[in-house]
């Protein structure tokens, strides 16, 4: 993994930025805390100390899920863009996120105790993301045109939104309120007890992505070249869809739909590093995605004194103009 010229300093800068922003996120909030409270909440935790309790039970899970969600969605977007050879591909745009959202909506709005439970929501989101991922993969074999595939993803998202709207109209008020809060997106729903499961799933996906680096580098040249190099393209596609579904379903279940991270960050890293080396791009997306979503979360906390902004709304406000810029560049 070689980094050219001035880009060598980007990784250390982003690493330092992640550390500083993580520490800052642990300090800011309605309850005043200091560095000693942060240290004690990790190493000498006491339930009787309110500051330590807030840091350990609320702020640490929030920082961790912000880092994991940003990194996971960025890697998922990178994998989708390479698989479909389309810079506008991503779990949100192509509809994988819609699949996860649809099954979560069925779980919450149906009023089912099991489906609306933690295990039920996670299972529904993972299953929905995987089914829609396979469906999009199947459709892509017929839609070779990049714009056609993009429009298919948009229409699929609109179709799912229509189904969810119908479900909302026939649901109970309490279920409707729960789903409305979930659909806005939030990093506050993760507990300290849930973090180990999320971390294990994230690490498994990252390790699996690392094993795909070489075939992904060949896949950039085309599927035929990938076959000639001895790689099983069908298996590679399924692995990419599986990792994308794992990441998208996991994050959607715990944080709600988070838009544009998986679309904007992979394009940003490619623009900065000007490379198709997926080993470099993998680490770049992990770090830049984590930094981006953590920065968005801090901005939300700072602005909460004046206005409450859901994470999904903020990522859309920042990501949408960037995607428009990519579209304009592509047209030119």
C-alpha positions as CSV (number, residue, x, y, z in Angstrom):
1,X,0.0,0.0,0.0
2,X,1.8,3.1,-1.2
3,X,0.7,6.7,-0.7
4,X,1.9,9.4,-3.1
5,X,3.2,12.8,-2.3
6,X,1.4,15.1,0.1
7,X,-1.3,12.4,0.7
8,X,1.1,10.7,3.1
9,X,0.1,13.1,5.8
10,X,-3.6,12.6,5.4
11,X,-3.8,9.3,7.4
12,X,-1.9,10.7,10.4
13,X,-4.1,13.9,10.3
14,X,-7.3,11.9,10.1
15,X,-6.1,9.6,12.9
16,X,-5.3,12.6,15.2
17,X,-8.7,14.1,14.2
18,X,-10.6,11.0,15.2
19,X,-8.8,10.9,18.6
20,X,-9.4,14.6,19.3
21,X,-13.0,14.6,18.2
22,X,-13.7,11.4,20.2
23,X,-12.4,13.0,23.3
24,X,-14.3,16.3,22.6
25,X,-17.5,14.3,22.1
26,X,-17.1,12.7,25.5
27,X,-16.8,16.1,27.1
28,X,-19.6,18.1,25.6
29,X,-23.2,17.8,26.6
30,X,-25.8,19.1,29.0
31,X,-23.9,17.8,32.0
32,X,-20.5,19.3,32.5
33,X,-17.6,16.8,32.6
34,X,-13.8,17.0,32.5
35,X,-10.9,14.8,31.5
36,X,-10.7,13.1,34.9
37,X,-14.4,12.1,34.6
38,X,-13.6,10.5,31.2
39,X,-10.6,8.6,32.7
40,X,-12.6,7.4,35.7
41,X,-15.6,6.3,33.6
42,X,-13.3,3.9,31.8
43,X,-10.9,2.7,34.5
44,X,-12.5,3.5,37.9
45,X,-16.2,3.6,37.1
46,X,-18.6,4.5,39.9
47,X,-22.4,4.3,39.4
48,X,-22.8,6.9,42.1
49,X,-21.0,9.6,40.1
50,X,-23.4,11.2,37.7
51,X,-20.7,12.5,35.4
52,X,-19.1,9.1,35.1
53,X,-22.5,7.5,34.6
54,X,-23.4,9.8,31.7
55,X,-20.1,9.3,30.0
56,X,-20.1,5.5,30.3
57,X,-23.8,4.8,29.6
58,X,-24.5,7.5,27.0
59,X,-21.5,9.2,25.5
60,X,-19.1,6.3,25.1
61,X,-21.7,4.2,23.2
62,X,-22.6,7.2,21.1
63,X,-19.0,7.9,20.1
64,X,-18.4,4.2,19.3
65,X,-21.4,3.8,17.1
66,X,-20.6,7.1,15.3
67,X,-17.2,5.7,14.4
68,X,-18.4,2.3,13.5
69,X,-21.4,3.5,11.5
70,X,-19.4,6.0,9.5
71,X,-16.6,3.5,8.7
72,X,-19.0,0.6,7.9
73,X,-21.3,2.6,5.6
74,X,-18.3,4.1,3.7
75,X,-16.7,0.6,3.1
76,X,-20.1,-0.7,2.0
77,X,-20.4,2.2,-0.5
78,X,-16.8,1.5,-1.8
79,X,-17.7,-2.2,-2.3
80,X,-20.9,-1.3,-4.2
81,X,-19.2,1.2,-6.4
82,X,-16.5,-1.2,-7.4
83,X,-19.0,-4.1,-8.0
84,X,-21.3,-2.0,-10.2
85,X,-18.5,0.2,-11.7
86,X,-20.6,3.2,-10.8
87,X,-19.5,6.1,-8.7
88,X,-23.1,6.8,-7.8
89,X,-23.8,3.4,-6.4
90,X,-24.2,3.0,-2.6
91,X,-26.4,1.1,-0.1
92,X,-28.8,4.0,0.2
93,X,-29.1,5.0,-3.4
94,X,-29.4,1.5,-4.9
95,X,-32.1,0.5,-2.4
96,X,-30.3,-1.9,0.0
97,X,-31.1,0.5,2.8
98,X,-34.7,0.5,1.7
99,X,-34.8,-3.3,2.1
100,X,-33.6,-3.0,5.7
101,X,-36.0,-0.1,6.4
102,X,-39.0,-2.0,4.9
103,X,-38.6,-5.1,7.1
104,X,-37.9,-2.9,10.2
105,X,-41.1,-1.0,9.4
106,X,-43.0,-4.3,9.2
107,X,-41.6,-5.2,12.6
108,X,-42.3,-1.9,14.3
109,X,-45.6,-1.0,12.7
110,X,-47.1,-4.5,12.9
111,X,-47.0,-4.3,16.7
112,X,-45.4,-7.7,17.0
113,X,-43.6,-8.0,20.3
114,X,-40.8,-10.3,18.8
115,X,-40.3,-8.3,15.5
116,X,-40.1,-5.0,17.4
117,X,-37.6,-6.4,19.9
118,X,-33.8,-5.9,19.6
119,X,-33.2,-9.3,18.1
120,X,-36.2,-9.0,15.8
121,X,-35.1,-5.5,14.5
122,X,-31.6,-6.7,13.9
123,X,-32.7,-9.8,12.1
124,X,-35.3,-7.9,10.0
125,X,-32.8,-5.3,9.0
126,X,-30.1,-7.9,8.0
127,X,-32.6,-10.0,6.1
128,X,-34.1,-7.1,4.3
129,X,-30.7,-5.7,3.3
130,X,-29.5,-9.1,2.0
131,X,-32.7,-9.8,0.0
132,X,-32.7,-6.4,-1.7
133,X,-28.9,-6.7,-2.2
134,X,-29.4,-10.0,-4.1
135,X,-32.3,-8.5,-6.0
136,X,-30.3,-5.5,-7.1
137,X,-27.4,-7.8,-8.1
138,X,-29.8,-9.8,-10.2
139,X,-31.2,-6.7,-11.8
140,X,-27.8,-5.3,-12.6
141,X,-27.1,-8.2,-14.9
142,X,-29.8,-6.8,-17.2
143,X,-29.2,-3.1,-16.6
144,X,-25.7,-2.5,-17.9
145,X,-26.3,1.2,-18.2
146,X,-25.1,3.1,-15.1
147,X,-27.9,5.7,-15.2
148,X,-30.4,2.9,-15.7
149,X,-29.2,1.1,-12.5
150,X,-29.3,4.4,-10.6
151,X,-32.8,5.1,-11.7
152,X,-33.8,1.6,-10.7
153,X,-32.5,2.2,-7.2
154,X,-34.4,5.5,-6.9
155,X,-37.6,3.9,-8.1
156,X,-37.1,0.9,-5.8
157,X,-36.7,3.4,-2.9
158,X,-39.9,5.2,-3.9
159,X,-41.8,1.9,-4.1
160,X,-40.7,0.9,-0.7
161,X,-41.5,4.4,0.7
162,X,-45.1,4.0,-0.7
163,X,-45.5,0.6,1.1
164,X,-44.2,2.0,4.3
165,X,-46.6,5.0,4.0
166,X,-49.5,2.5,3.7
167,X,-48.3,0.6,6.7
168,X,-48.1,3.8,8.7
169,X,-51.7,4.7,7.9
170,X,-52.9,1.4,9.3
171,X,-50.7,1.2,12.4
172,X,-51.3,2.1,16.0
173,X,-50.3,5.6,17.3
174,X,-47.6,4.2,19.6
175,X,-46.0,2.1,16.9
176,X,-46.2,5.0,14.4
177,X,-44.4,7.3,16.9
178,X,-41.7,4.7,17.5
179,X,-41.1,4.2,13.7
180,X,-41.1,8.0,13.1
181,X,-38.4,8.5,15.7
182,X,-36.4,5.5,14.3
183,X,-36.7,6.8,10.6
184,X,-35.1,10.1,11.5
185,X,-31.9,8.4,12.5
186,X,-30.1,8.6,15.8
187,X,-26.9,7.6,17.4
188,X,-28.4,7.6,20.9
189,X,-30.1,4.2,20.7
190,X,-27.1,2.0,21.4
191,X,-26.3,0.8,24.9
192,X,-22.9,-0.2,26.4
193,X,-24.1,-3.8,26.5
194,X,-24.8,-3.8,22.8
195,X,-21.4,-2.6,21.8
196,X,-19.6,-5.9,21.9
197,X,-22.0,-7.5,19.4
198,X,-21.8,-4.5,17.0
199,X,-18.0,-4.4,17.3
200,X,-17.7,-8.1,16.5
201,X,-19.9,-7.8,13.4
202,X,-18.0,-4.7,12.3
203,X,-14.6,-6.4,12.7
204,X,-15.7,-9.6,10.8
205,X,-16.9,-7.4,7.9
206,X,-13.7,-5.5,7.9
207,X,-11.5,-8.6,7.9
208,X,-13.6,-10.1,5.1
209,X,-13.2,-6.9,3.1
210,X,-9.5,-7.1,3.5
211,X,-9.4,-10.6,2.0
212,X,-11.3,-9.2,-1.1
213,X,-8.7,-6.5,-1.8
214,X,-6.9,-8.3,-4.7
215,X,-10.0,-9.5,-6.6
216,X,-11.5,-6.0,-6.2
217,X,-8.3,-4.5,-7.8
218,X,-8.8,-6.8,-10.7
219,X,-12.6,-6.3,-10.9
220,X,-11.9,-2.6,-11.7
221,X,-10.6,-3.8,-15.1
222,X,-13.8,-5.8,-15.7
223,X,-15.4,-9.2,-14.8
224,X,-13.7,-11.0,-17.7
225,X,-10.3,-10.0,-16.5
226,X,-11.2,-11.1,-13.0
227,X,-12.2,-14.6,-14.3
228,X,-9.0,-14.9,-16.4
229,X,-7.0,-14.2,-13.2
230,X,-8.7,-17.3,-11.6
231,X,-11.2,-15.6,-9.4
232,X,-14.8,-16.8,-9.0
233,X,-16.8,-13.7,-9.9
234,X,-20.1,-15.1,-8.8
235,X,-18.7,-15.9,-5.3
236,X,-17.0,-12.4,-5.2
237,X,-20.4,-10.8,-6.0
238,X,-22.1,-12.7,-3.2
239,X,-19.3,-11.8,-0.7
240,X,-19.7,-8.1,-1.6
241,X,-23.4,-8.2,-1.2
242,X,-23.1,-10.2,2.1
243,X,-20.7,-7.6,3.6
244,X,-22.7,-4.7,2.4
245,X,-25.9,-6.2,3.8
246,X,-24.2,-7.0,7.1
247,X,-23.0,-3.4,7.5
248,X,-26.2,-1.7,6.1
249,X,-28.5,-4.0,8.1
250,X,-26.5,-3.6,11.3
251,X,-26.3,0.2,11.2
252,X,-29.9,0.6,10.0
253,X,-31.2,-1.5,12.8
254,X,-29.4,0.4,15.6
255,X,-29.2,4.0,14.1
256,X,-32.0,4.1,11.5
257,X,-31.4,5.1,7.9
258,X,-28.3,7.2,7.5
259,X,-28.1,8.7,4.0
260,X,-25.2,9.7,1.7
261,X,-22.3,8.5,3.9
262,X,-21.8,5.4,1.8
263,X,-22.0,7.5,-1.4
264,X,-20.0,10.6,-0.6
265,X,-17.0,9.2,1.4
266,X,-15.9,6.6,-1.1
267,X,-15.9,9.2,-3.9
268,X,-14.1,11.7,-1.7
269,X,-11.3,9.1,-0.9
270,X,-10.9,8.3,-4.6
271,X,-10.6,12.0,-5.4
272,X,-8.0,12.6,-2.6
273,X,-5.8,9.5,-3.2
274,X,-6.3,9.1,-7.0
275,X,-5.9,5.4,-6.8
276,X,-7.8,2.1,-7.4
277,X,-5.7,0.2,-4.8
278,X,-8.5,-1.1,-2.6
279,X,-6.2,-1.8,0.3
280,X,-5.5,1.9,0.6
281,X,-9.1,2.8,-0.2
282,X,-10.4,0.3,2.5
283,X,-8.4,2.0,5.2
284,X,-9.1,5.4,3.9
285,X,-12.9,4.8,3.9
286,X,-12.7,3.3,7.4
287,X,-11.0,6.4,8.8
288,X,-12.6,9.2,6.7
289,X,-16.1,7.6,7.3
290,X,-15.6,7.4,11.0
291,X,-14.2,11.0,11.1
292,X,-17.1,12.3,9.0
293,X,-20.0,10.8,11.0
294,X,-18.3,11.7,14.4
295,X,-18.0,15.3,13.2
296,X,-21.6,15.3,12.2
297,X,-22.6,14.0,15.6
298,X,-20.6,16.7,17.4
299,X,-22.2,19.4,15.2
300,X,-25.6,18.1,16.2
301,X,-24.7,18.2,19.9
302,X,-23.4,21.8,19.6
303,X,-26.5,23.0,17.6
304,X,-28.9,21.2,20.0
305,X,-29.2,24.4,22.1
306,X,-30.9,26.1,19.1
307,X,-32.3,23.3,16.9
308,X,-32.6,19.5,17.0
309,X,-31.2,17.9,13.8
310,X,-31.6,14.2,13.2
311,X,-28.3,12.5,12.0
312,X,-30.0,11.5,8.7
313,X,-31.0,15.0,7.9
314,X,-27.5,16.4,8.6
315,X,-25.7,13.8,6.5
316,X,-28.2,14.5,3.7
317,X,-27.6,18.3,3.9
318,X,-23.9,17.7,3.6
319,X,-23.8,14.7,1.3
320,X,-26.4,15.8,-1.3
321,X,-24.5,18.8,-2.6
322,X,-21.4,16.7,-2.9
323,X,-23.3,14.1,-4.9
324,X,-24.6,16.9,-7.2
325,X,-21.0,18.0,-7.7
326,X,-20.1,14.4,-8.7
327,X,-23.0,14.3,-11.2
328,X,-21.9,17.6,-12.7
329,X,-18.3,16.4,-13.1
330,X,-19.5,13.2,-14.7
331,X,-21.7,15.0,-17.2
332,X,-18.8,17.3,-18.2
